[in-house]
Amino acid sequence: MESFGIPAVPVATHEFMSAARAQAAALGRADFDAVYVRHPVQDQTRAEIEAKADSVIDEIVSRLTRAMPAPEPQP
């Protein structure tokens, strides 16, 4: 999305941090780190999931609203 000038923020659990960083690096975007929440997400109550979301929402909004570099021209 960011290559089209649309901000994006991947979100994952800490359990997948290494895999997410390896995938970003393999795609040439080692700088594109996710926002991480505590694992697990499944089998959580609504209140537990909301607490996890609340713990990262400021970081997500910050990343989505910061100035982005101009997109590179597409071939």
KACORCOR-V737453 format. One record per pair of residues at least 24 apart in sequence whose ideal C-beta (glycine too) atoms are under 10 Angstrom apart, sorted by the first residue. I is the first residue (numbers start at 1). J is the second residue. Records with the same first field share a line. If there is no record, write none. Layout:
BEGIN
I=J ; J
END
This chain:
BEGIN
2=29 ; 32 ; 68 ; 69 ; 71
3=29 ; 71 ; 72 ; 74
4=71 ; 74
5=68 ; 69 ; 70 ; 71
6=64 ; 68 ; 71
7=60 ; 63 ; 64 ; 65 ; 66 ; 67 ; 68
8=32 ; 63 ; 64 ; 68
9=33 ; 34 ; 35 ; 56 ; 59 ; 60 ; 61 ; 62 ; 63 ; 64
10=34 ; 35 ; 36 ; 60 ; 63
11=35 ; 36 ; 37 ; 41 ; 52 ; 53 ; 56 ; 59 ; 60
12=36 ; 37 ; 39 ; 41
13=37 ; 38 ; 39 ; 40 ; 41 ; 42 ; 52
14=38 ; 39
15=39 ; 40 ; 41
33=63
35=59 ; 60 ; 62 ; 63
END
